[in-house]
Amino acid sequence: MTAEPAETQTIGWRDLVIEGRLPRFALVCAGTWLAAADELVTATIMPSAASEIGGYSAFGWAVAIFLLGSILGGATAGRLSLRLGLKTAMAAAGVAYALGCAASALAPSMGFFLAGRLLQGLGGGWVIGLSYVAVTSLFPQTLWPRVLSGLAGVWGVATLFSPLIGGLFAQAGFWRGAFWFFALQGIGFIAATSILVPASAAADRDAARPPFVQIGVLALAIAAIGGAGLWRSPALAAASALAGVVLFGLFLRIDSRSPTHLLPRGIGDPKSAAAAGLFMIFSLNVATVSFSVYGTALLQRLYGAQPILAGYILAGGAMAWTFAALIVAGRGSGRGAIRLGVLMIALGQAGLMIAVPHGSVGLIGALTLATGTGFGLAWAFVASRIVANTPDAERALASASVPTASMIGAAVGAAASGAIASGLGFGREMSLAHASAAGFWLFAAFVPFSVAACIAAWRLSSTRFVAAL
């Protein structure tokens, strides 16, 4: 009797823990955890940090600058591995992440804190990117689907436990402890890497240069948008915001003509699926990130919610996203799911601009769940249509551009949220009047982006585009 071909043999979860694979699996899961847990932990503790070292207007910068670092890290992770070898690159990533956490923990001022967040984002982007590179290096190809499914599960675990971790540190009056806690985990990641990842020579020291120019212009654009809130003169504020928009257009132009780029070249064709899909993703993240940035602070100030409760309301959207995505996975062309999903997001955000200043914690939680469900219904189908309608030579880049467009949109939205907060007069304190005004304008100001996302969703889900891979 002939042996069954390897590719048809049944591969189970047990195969991840035999032959010494469990420690390596734990390592890549730990790298994913470091990046996945950051957003909700930081969102939960930011009100406590702002009251000690800065103002509420800096919330947007804390998110935007972290995302900028993550974009840079994600864009250069593969090249870092090629230049240094995987073992050295992963160790360097862990060092950057741990130092960024330590800098934020020690921060005497908001400026120092933001510098730490930038380094933390860079290290986190490297850690998550290199963890995915490690999957293909440390495991046989037959196990890749199982390992990647396990990493997806880590995001769910992070959603479940991150608000608890951040909330416990915040309620104990020791928000800095949360960053020390993750700095120690970064050190543990470095130690595990030195033991579990085999040494390898640099594969290509002449690898293409990372897209530093595009990321630099993008950083200037986000800084100009966020900086609009720092000017007391309405004319100067408007000029700063306009400069940000112009610089963002310049970023797109440079990226489309660069030999190494962040987004597919099809993004320059308004009639392409890539343009419609990535614009939809960008717009939705611009429209929704304000709740991620300021939601916990508004819930605590307006409704007296404890940090843990506020963090879990924020996490509810991510949980709903996961469950909705599992329910609709593989069902049909996704045309209806895309349209229903984007409508739920737009209506959820419109509802929040009323519910946050004038509603209740329960209503805010329900609208957050609706928004997360909308993302879960649409996201996979949107990504599939982008990739399926992209030329074969750019499909890998098209796949990578989905999270990149998401992070860019979130960074722009976070910077704009900070500018709005500054314009509303946020300082070291957030009065009830300020919080109520923010509860309206931090959502109302982004309604045009929700509308634009709906228009893009209708175009992307039209029958003239291929439905799936």
C-alpha positions, 0 to 999 in steps of 0.5 A: 500500500502506498503512503498517502501524499503529504498534502492530503494527510490530515493536519490537526492542532496536535501537530503544533505541539509535537516535535518541539514545535510548541515553544515556537508556536508560543513565540509567534503568538507572543509577538502577535499578542504584543501588537494586538493588546496595545490599542485597547490597553492604551485606550483604557489608561489614556484618561489617567495618563492625560490627567497626570502628564498632559491634556485630553487633546493629546489623545489623538496624537497618542494613537496617530503617532503609534500608527505611524510607527506601526506603518513604518515597521510593517512596511520594513519588517520583511526587508529588515529580516532580509538584511539582518537575518530573522533572529537578529531582526526579531531581537531588534524588534523586541528591543525597540518595542520594550524601549518604547514601552519603558519611555512611555512608562517613564514619561514626565511630559506628553511630548516624551510620552509620544516619543515612546509611543512612536518607538513602541509603534515601530517595534510593534510593527516589526514584531507583528510583521516578523512574527508572520515571517517566522511562521514560514521559517519555523514551521512546515508549509502543511502547518501554516494554516493552523499557525495562522488560525492560531494567530487570529485567535490571539487577536480575540484573546487580546480583545478579551483581556486587554481592557481588563489589564488596562482597567486594573492598572488605571483603577489602581492609579498606576497607569505607568505599570501597564507600560512596564508590564508590556516592557517586561513582555518585550524583554521576554520576547527577546530572550525567547527569540535568542533561544528558539529562532535559529541563526541565519545569514542575511539573505539580501543586503541589497534589498529594495529600500523601504518607502521612507519618502512616502512615509515621511510625507504621510507623517507631515500630512498627519502632523499638519492635520493634527496641528490645526488644533494648535492654532488659535487663529481660525485662518491658520488652523484652516491653512494647516488642515488644508496643508495636510490634505495637500500633503496627503495627495502628494503622498498618494502621487509619490507612492504611485510613481515610486519603485517601492510603494505601500499601495497598489498602482491601481489606487490611482484609477478611480474606476478600479476595485482597488481605488473603491475598496481602499478608499472605503477602508480608509474612509471608514477608519477615519470616520470611526477612530474617534470613539477608539481615541476618546470613547473611554474618556467620554464614558468615564466623564459623562457617565461615571463608567469605571475604566474596565467597563469603558474598556470593555464597551470599546472592546465590544465592537472588536468582539462583534466584528469577530463573531460577524466575520465567522458567521458570514465567512464563505457565504455567497458573493458578499454583495449584500454583506458589504452594503449592509455592513457599511450601512450599519457602520454609518448608522452606528456612528450617526447614532453615537453623535446623539447617544454619547452626549445625551443617551446612556451607557447601554445605548452607546454599547449597543451602537458600538456592537452594531458598528463592529458587526458592520465591519465583520460583515463587510471586511473579508468580502471587501478585501477579497474583491480588492485582491481578486480585481488586481493584476496577478503581479500586484496581488500580494501588495494588494493584500498587504495594502488592506491593513495599511489603508486601515492604519493610514485612515485611523492615523488621519482620523486620530490626528483630526480628532485631536485637532477637534478636541483642541478646538473645543478647548480641551486642556488638562481637564475635561469639563462636562460641557467640553465632554458633551460638546466632544460627544457630538462633534467627534462623531458629527464631523466625520459623517461625510467620511461615512457617506463617502464610504457608503458610495464606495461600497456600492461601487465595489459591490457592483456586478462588474467586479469579480466577487471573490478569489 
